[in-house]
Amino acid sequence: PADLLEHSFRTSLEKPLLPWGILSLDPDHPHFHPRHESPVHHHKDAAYHNGTIWGWNAGFAISALCWLGQADLAWELSCNLASQILEDGTLGTMSELVDAVLTPEGRVQPTGTFSQAWSVSEFSRNAVQDFVGYQPDLPKGEVCFRPCLPGSWTRLDTRVPIGADSW
């Protein structure tokens, strides 16, 4: 399964994976639109799924990178997502989309709805399940720990609730 995952990752994400997210369409495709809103060139709905970056899609890429032992690349993407949450657009959340190209100032351009819960929840899931490695299997009543720690982490302290009254 690891070989299949690596092959799938390489063929589906190698080109569309950018440091700030995953393109929703290959940039070589004729319908690729790097900006969500560019009224001179197209209606915003033409770019909605044709190049713009959906923040929640980064979640599966981070999971795959961790599974493949690419913790540092996964962490780089996570740090850029954290920057979106802490510095770009509406503080404390992520916008629905960001443009596929940076602004002239070199910043991510948030667009779409100003707050998208599933994007922030994927960011949080990656932190707990992929980096810390807390992977519960509730139907089996099991918890597996498989941390994937980036090289820049020198220490990890965590407390994970297991069972009733565990806090």
C-alpha positions as CSV (number, residue, x, y, z in Angstrom):
1,P,0.0,0.0,0.0
2,A,2.9,2.5,0.7
3,D,4.1,2.2,-2.9
4,L,0.6,2.8,-4.2
5,L,0.2,5.8,-1.9
6,E,3.5,7.2,-3.0
7,H,2.7,6.7,-6.7
8,S,-0.8,8.3,-6.2
9,F,0.8,11.2,-4.4
10,R,3.4,11.8,-7.0
11,T,1.1,11.7,-9.9
12,S,-1.8,13.7,-8.4
13,L,0.0,16.3,-6.3
14,E,3.5,16.8,-7.6
15,K,2.5,19.7,-9.9
16,P,-0.5,21.2,-8.1
17,L,1.1,21.3,-4.6
18,L,2.3,24.8,-3.8
19,P,3.8,26.0,-0.5
20,W,0.4,27.7,0.4
21,G,-2.0,25.0,-0.8
22,I,-3.1,22.7,-3.6
23,L,-4.3,23.9,-7.0
24,S,-7.8,22.8,-7.9
25,L,-6.7,22.3,-11.6
26,D,-3.4,21.6,-13.3
27,P,-1.8,24.9,-14.4
28,D,-1.3,23.5,-17.9
29,H,-5.0,23.0,-18.4
30,P,-6.6,25.4,-20.9
31,H,-9.3,26.4,-18.3
32,F,-6.9,27.1,-15.5
33,H,-7.6,30.5,-13.8
34,P,-5.0,31.5,-11.2
35,R,-7.2,34.2,-9.6
36,H,-10.7,33.6,-8.3
37,E,-11.8,37.2,-9.0
38,S,-10.5,38.6,-12.3
39,P,-13.5,40.3,-14.0
40,V,-11.5,41.4,-17.0
41,H,-10.6,37.8,-17.8
42,H,-13.4,35.7,-16.5
43,H,-16.4,35.4,-14.1
44,K,-15.4,34.3,-10.6
45,D,-17.4,31.1,-11.0
46,A,-15.2,30.1,-13.9
47,A,-12.2,30.0,-11.5
48,Y,-14.0,28.5,-8.6
49,H,-12.8,24.9,-9.3
50,N,-10.4,25.8,-12.0
51,G,-7.2,26.8,-10.3
52,T,-8.0,28.4,-7.0
53,I,-6.8,26.7,-3.8
54,W,-9.2,25.3,-1.3
55,G,-7.6,25.2,2.1
56,W,-9.2,22.0,3.3
57,N,-7.6,20.1,0.5
58,A,-4.2,20.6,2.1
59,G,-5.3,18.2,4.8
60,F,-5.1,15.0,2.8
61,A,-1.8,16.2,1.3
62,I,-0.3,16.7,4.8
63,S,-1.6,13.3,5.8
64,A,0.0,11.7,2.8
65,L,3.3,13.5,3.3
66,C,3.5,12.3,6.9
67,W,2.6,8.8,5.8
68,L,5.5,8.9,3.3
69,G,7.9,10.2,5.9
70,Q,8.0,13.7,4.5
71,A,7.5,15.5,7.8
72,D,9.5,18.6,6.9
73,L,7.5,19.3,3.7
74,A,4.2,18.6,5.6
75,W,5.3,21.0,8.3
76,E,6.3,23.7,5.7
77,L,2.8,23.5,4.2
78,S,1.2,23.6,7.7
79,C,3.2,26.7,8.7
80,N,2.0,28.4,5.6
81,L,-1.6,27.5,6.5
82,A,-1.0,28.8,10.0
83,S,0.2,32.0,8.5
84,Q,-3.1,32.3,6.6
85,I,-5.0,31.7,9.9
86,L,-2.9,34.2,11.9
87,E,-2.0,36.9,9.4
88,D,-4.2,36.8,6.2
89,G,-7.8,37.7,5.8
90,T,-10.0,37.1,8.9
91,L,-7.7,36.4,11.9
92,G,-8.3,33.1,13.6
93,T,-9.8,31.3,10.6
94,M,-9.2,30.5,6.9
95,S,-11.0,31.8,3.9
96,E,-12.7,29.4,1.6
97,L,-10.2,29.9,-1.2
98,V,-6.9,31.6,-2.0
99,D,-5.7,32.5,-5.4
100,A,-3.2,30.3,-7.1
101,V,-0.7,33.2,-7.5
102,L,0.6,35.5,-4.8
103,T,-0.1,39.2,-4.7
104,P,2.5,41.6,-6.1
105,E,3.6,42.0,-2.5
106,G,4.2,38.2,-2.3
107,R,1.3,37.5,0.0
108,V,-1.5,34.9,-0.2
109,Q,-4.8,36.5,-1.5
110,P,-7.8,35.1,0.4
111,T,-11.0,35.0,-1.5
112,G,-14.4,33.3,-1.5
113,T,-16.2,33.2,1.9
114,F,-14.1,34.8,4.6
115,S,-14.3,31.9,7.1
116,Q,-14.4,28.2,6.3
117,A,-14.7,25.8,9.2
118,W,-13.7,22.7,7.4
119,S,-10.4,24.3,6.4
120,V,-9.6,25.1,10.0
121,S,-10.8,21.7,11.2
122,E,-8.5,19.9,8.7
123,F,-5.6,22.1,9.9
124,S,-6.4,21.0,13.5
125,R,-6.9,17.3,12.5
126,N,-3.4,17.3,10.8
127,A,-1.8,18.7,14.0
128,V,-3.4,16.0,16.2
129,Q,-3.5,13.0,14.0
130,D,-0.6,13.4,11.6
131,F,2.1,15.3,13.6
132,V,1.3,14.2,17.1
133,G,0.2,10.9,15.7
134,Y,-3.0,10.3,17.8
135,Q,-5.1,7.9,15.7
136,P,-8.1,6.6,17.5
137,D,-10.1,3.6,16.0
138,L,-13.3,3.9,18.0
139,P,-15.1,0.8,16.6
140,K,-12.1,-1.3,17.7
141,G,-11.7,0.6,20.9
142,E,-8.0,1.2,20.1
143,V,-5.7,4.2,20.0
144,C,-2.5,4.1,17.9
145,F,0.3,6.7,18.2
146,R,2.3,7.2,15.1
147,P,4.0,10.6,15.4
148,C,5.5,12.3,12.4
149,L,7.8,15.0,13.8
150,P,9.4,17.6,11.6
151,G,13.2,18.0,12.0
152,S,12.7,21.5,13.4
153,W,10.8,20.2,16.4
154,T,13.1,19.7,19.4
155,R,10.4,18.7,21.9
156,L,6.8,17.6,22.0
157,D,4.6,17.6,25.1
158,T,1.0,16.6,24.7
159,R,-1.9,15.3,26.8
160,V,-4.4,13.1,25.0
161,P,-7.7,12.2,26.6
162,I,-8.5,8.5,26.6
163,G,-11.7,7.3,28.3
164,A,-14.1,8.9,30.7
165,D,-12.8,11.5,33.1
166,S,-9.4,11.6,31.5
167,W,-8.9,15.3,31.9
